[in-house]
Amino acid sequence: MSLSCFELGEQMLSVDAARDALMTLVEKSVAVEQVALASAYGRRLAIDITAPINVPQNTNAAMDGVALSWPKQPPFQTQWPVAGDAFAGQAFEGEVPSGQCVRITTGAPLPSGTDTVIMREQLIEGDDSVTIDAPERVSFGQHVRQAGEDIA
């Protein structure tokens, strides 16, 4: 017996034969019926359910750190002046000026003008600025939870 994946032999199925074989393993649809929630375990929904609200409600930070606008062109600056703070219960008001960042806590709404969160562990923090340690390890859009991404 050969262990080569390139020696397929004559046992290869056509696409149609493979599809037919797979379809025999799929359960057919059954009639739709209403059951109490307690009896619904192990069943499938007959229709899609869409959440009436976004969870999370706002696009927000998934980590403590700083929120900034990812540069459209290189080079990526490593030192960022801090324009203010955003907390889970107190959002940053206004738009973050270009080239600046906002200190942010987990769950705080992402301030207008920002699209990326750099986690605190990757920062060297000063009083009014932060320096990104190992900027090659950060990327656009990281540590951001989009509004509504937890449920559909």
Order of alpha helices (4+ residues) and beta strands (2+ residues): alpha-beta-beta-beta-beta-beta-beta-beta-beta
